[in-house]
């Protein structure tokens, strides 16, 4: 395995470790309506994987291509 491929693989692993940590430690969005209904949305756990998937595609595309 080439050193370039190793660093690209490490970058992708770090992206997904960050997603895991965001999912665990990010605060939740709490919406409380006047009737007493409460809605809790884990915003970090929803948004972070979406953007991490985009970042993974770009890192893999640019990192694993051969010239």
WOTA-V189665 format. One record per helix or strand. SS is the DSSP state (~ for helix, > for strand). FROM is the first residue (numbers start at 1). LEN is the number of residues. If there is no record, write none. Layout:
# WOTA-V189665
ss->(SS;SS)
from->(FROM;FROM)
len->(LEN;LEN)
This chain:
# WOTA-V189665
ss->(~;>;>;~)
from->(3;29;38;43)
len->(23;4;4;22)
